[in-house]
Amino acid sequence: MGFRFQRRIQIAPGLRLNLSKSGMGIGIGRNGLRLGIDSKGRKYFSVGLPGTGLSYRKFFGLRITSEVLKRIFWIVAVLALLSALFILTIQLRH
């Protein structure tokens, strides 16, 4: 059995950046239901029982290239930054 490394960073509610030793992926959804792209560019749908560690992941469709994944990452990063600036602006007005 090999060692695993995985880190999930919540970018926005329901949107997570997944980091592992094999690369970066992204997922959207809520606890128990998630749609995402893994570090190898495979699209998946995941269903699980929150808090138990039990889940089922089904891959579908064609792989997404690393270039497309990078574009998606930058789009999400810019949207997160714009959201943070918007929230900060609203809080400063009050």
Beta strands, then each sheet from edge to edge (+ up, - down):
strand 1: 6-12
strand 2: 15-20
strand 3: 23-30
strand 4: 33-37
strand 5: 43-49
strand 6: 54-60
sheet 1: 1+ 2- 3+ 4- 5+ 6-
end
